Amino acid sequence: MEINLISDTVTKPSTEMLQAMFHAKVGDDVFKQDPTVNEFERIVADLFGMEAALFFPTGTMANQTAIKLNTNPGDQIICDKWSHIHLYEAGGASANSGVNFNLLDGHRGMITAEQVKAGINDPEFYHAPLSKMVGIENTTNKGGGACYNIEELKKIKQVCSDHNLRYHLDGARLWNAIVAKKQHPKQFGELFDTISVCFSKGLGAPIGSVLLGDKETLHRALRVRKIFGGNMRQSGYLAAAGIYALKHNVNRLVDDHRRAKELAQILAKLPWIERVEAPETNILIFEVRKPLDEKTVIEKFKDKGILISSMGQGKLRMVTHLDYKQVLHEYVLETLEKIIL
């Protein structure tokens, strides 16, 4: 038996999701003639109360498109130092859009309005890059699935409005935040200029993200997606998985969150654990006591049939997900209590 807790991207479509994909009505989405993709984009846009949406094969491409739409070469993005758009998108912001970052030292990947305001360059000081966009990640990946306070996001929005900054939300795991905080997508739609949301993580679809914004911005996004090679043909088969996920896999995220908290409670009691980051959603990050190293712990878990990952700098990660069923969870809980290091 192998239990994969490396990421929530390891899930496979359920039989029911595959049936929905199999029966999808499709066309050529490059010509905007795929009825299922058109329906999917309309559903997501309506859900967030935004004017338009565009389907992408990956979250990275959706984020990179948003950066391209919201900035010009030489501009600067203000974001947390742990942001996915900075750390995990292969330098795409500089390669694709010619922009740089002002990296703020936030808490668990989350920044404040005060920090953002202090990080804005004087637009009249032409020796410095022009601050143009604020990037928010919710939930935070490297921050252990932490969720922003909606009131702080509103304060950051005000700073953006006051200083003519574009406001982008990398919502790869936004569904987790919405469920954990009992929020509604429209609370985010009314704040951000652009939002990317993913369907291949907590919601269990095999592929796909959606970029949201106003009609003019999303019309320009069509060209950027084409430049990045993101046009797909009969992608309604994939969009059908996203529609199914929205109908069936959002509310069940509470199970993932509960299991992550239960794992944290067990880990916190073990003598070889240095620290456990209190999980808010489905990501659990912990550190082991020295002289133990990450590789030793990962191999010990692997010997027990449990796969976890390293976040670097002594941090290890476990991620609960759709395919991590209760029977597997009970095995992991029992096994953790027995591991001696």
N, C-alpha and C positions, 0 to 999 in steps of 0.2 A: 504494500500500500504506500502511495506517495501523496502527501498532502501539500499542495503548492500555496504557500502564503507569501510568495515573492511580490505579487502585485494583484490588483483587481482586474488587470488586463488579461489574465490567463483563462478567463471563463470561456465556455463554449456555448453556442446557441442551444436552447432547449428544443425538444421535439416540437413543442407548440410554436416557438419562434420560427423554426425551420419551415413549418407548415405555412405560416403567414408569409414567409419569403417566397416559398414555392408558388403560392397562389397570387402573388402580386401582379398587377397590371403594369406593364412597362412600355416605354417608348425611348426616344433618343433625348437624353437630358441636355446634351450640348445645344440642342435647338429648343430647350425648355418644353419638350413634348413627352416627358415621362410623367404620367398622371400621379403615380405614387410619390415621386420626389416632390412634385408640386404640392400635393396634399400635406406631406411631411413638413415642408418648409412653412406652409400656411399654419399648420397646427402649432409649431414651435413659436412662430412669430406671435400668434394670438395668445399663447400661453404667457409670454413675457410682456404682452401689450406693446410690442414694437412693430414697426411698419413692414419690415422685410427680413427674410432669412435666406441663407444659401448653404447647401449641403457640401461638405468637404470630406475627403477620405481620411484625414487625420486632424487631430487637435493642433499639432505643430503648424500645419499648413494654414489652418484657420487663424491662429495667433499671428503668424508671419504676414498673412494677408492684412490683418487688422493694423499691424505696425506699418505696413506699406501705405495703407489708406490714411492713417492718422499722422504721418510724419513726412518730412522731406530729408534728403541726404544732408548730413551734418547736424541734424537735430538731436536732441537728447531725450531719453525716456527716464522718468523717475520711478523707481520701484525698489522693493526689498532686495537685499543682497542674495537671498535664497530663491528668488523668483525663477520659475521654470523657463520663462522667455530669455533669461540671462544664462542660467546654468545648463539647461538640458535641451536646447534647440540648436546645437552645433554651430553657434555663432551666426545663426541665420539673420539676426537683426542687423549686424554689420555687413554680412555678405549680400543680403537681399535689398536692404533699405539704406545702408550707409549711415546708420545712426549709432550713437553710443549711449551708455547708461550712467546715471547718477544713482549709485547703489546705497540705499539707506539701511541702517542697522536697526531693524525692527525687532519685534518680539514674536518668536516662533513663525517668522515669515510674514508678519503683519506690521504695517506701518500706520502712523497716525497723521491726521491732518496737519498738526503742528510740524511734524518732520517734513511733510511734503512742502509746506509753505516755506520752510527754511531752506529747502533744497532747490528752489526755483532760481535760475540764473536771471540777472537783470537783463531784460531784452535789449536795452540800450548799450550794454557792454558787449560790443561785437567781437571781443577777443574770446569770449566763452561761447560754447554751443547754445543754441536756442532751446530752452526747455519747451517741449511740445506735447508730451503725453505722459500720463500717469498710468502705470500698469499695476493691477491688483490681481492676486491669485487667491481664490476662495473655493474649496478649502486649500490650505497650504500643504504642499507635498512634503518638502523637507522639514516643515514645521510640525509634522505629525498629524495632519488632518485637522488642524485648528481652523476655527470659523471666525470670520470678522463679525464685529458688532455692527449691526445695520446703522446705528446712529453715527458711528465713526465714519462709515462709508458716505453718509450724507454730508458730514463735515468736510470730507475730502472732496466731494462733489462741489461744494461751495467754493473751496479753494481753486478748483479747476475752472469754475465759472468766472471767478474774480480775475484769473490770470490767463484766460483764453487757452487752457490746456485741454486736450482730448483725454477722455477717460475710458480705459479699456479694462474689461474683466476677463481674465483667464479662468473660466468656470469649468475646468476639466472635471472637477468633482463638486460642482455647485449643487447638484441634486442631493448630495450628502448633507451639505450645509442647510439647504432648505428643509430637509426632513428633521435634522437634529435641532434646528432652531425654530421649527414650526413656522416657517416663513412661506411667502408666495413668490413665484417667479416675477410677478409684476413689480414687486418691491425693488428688484434689481433692474428691470427694464426701464423704470422711470429715472434711474440714476445714471446709467452708463451710455456712452455714445456707441460702443460696440461691445458685444459679449460673445465669447465662444463657449459652447457647451458640448460635452463629450457623451457618447452613447456606448462606447466600448469598454468602459470601466465599470462603475457600480451597476449600470443598467443592463449589462450582459450582452449587448449587441456585438457582432463580430468586427465591426468597423464603423467609423463615421463620427463626425462632429458637425455642428451647425454654427455658422456665424450670423449674428443678429445686428441690426442697425436700422437707420432710416433708409428710405427707398433710393435716394441719390447715392448714398455711400455704398449700398449693396449692389447697385447697378455698376459702379466702378469696380466692385469686388469681382464681378464676372470676368473682367479683363485680367485682373491680378491672378485669379485662380487659373486662368488659361496660361499665363506666363509661367506660373509655378508648375504646370503640368497636371493640374488637379481636375481637369474635365473628365467626366465619366459618361458612358453611354446609357445602357439599360441599368442604371443604378437604383431603380425602383426596388429591385430585389433586396438591396441593402437598406433603403429607406423604410421598407416594410418591417425590417427588424427594429428600427428606431421607433416606429409607431407602436409596435407590439410592446417594446420596452417601456414606453411612456404609460401605456395602459395597465401594465402588469407588474413592473419591477421597481417602481419608485417607492411606494409605501413600505415595501419589504426591506428597505435599507435599514430600518430600525433594528432588524435582526443582526445585520453586520455590525452595527454600532454597539449593540449589547454584547456581542461575542468579543469584540475588541476590548471592551471594559473588563470583561471577565478574565481574559488573558492577562491584562495588566494587573489585576488583583493577585493572580497567582505569581506572576513574575516578581512583583514587589516584595513577596515574602521569602524569595530564594536568596541564600547567603552569597551567591556569586554574582548577584546583580547589584550594580552601583546605583543606577537611577532608572526610573520608568517615567516617560512623559505621559501625563494623564490624557488618555484619548477622548476626543469629543465625537469622533466619527469612526471610520473604519481603518485608520492607520495607527499603528502602535510602534513607537520608537523607544528603544531602551539601550542602556550602556552596561557593560560588564566590568567587574572589578579587575584591576591590574593584579598580577601580570597576565591575566587572560587576554587573548587577542581575538579579533573578530573571526578570523579564519578557523580557529579552533572551535569556536561556538557554532559556526555555520556547519562545520563537518560533523560535530556531535549531534546537532539537530537532524542533519541528513541521514546519519546512521539510524535514527529513529523514524525515518520516513517523513520528516517535516522539512520543507524547503523554505528558507528565509533569505533575506538579502542584507547587504551592507550599504549604509549611507555615507561611509567614510568617517574619519575622525573619531573612531571608536563607537559609532552609532550603528545599531542593527534595527531592521524593520520587519514587521509582520503586517500583512494586509488581509483583512477578512473580505469575503465576497460572495456572490451568488452561488457558486459551486462548492463553497465551504459549508457543508450541511451540518446539522446539529450532531449527528453521530460522529463525524470527523472532529468536530469541536470538542466533544467529550473525551475522545482519545487524546487530543493534544493537551487538554487540561490535566488529565491523569499522567501523561508522559512528562510534562514539565515538572510536576512535583517530584518525579523520580530521578530526574537528571542530576548527576553529580559532576561538578567540574572543579 
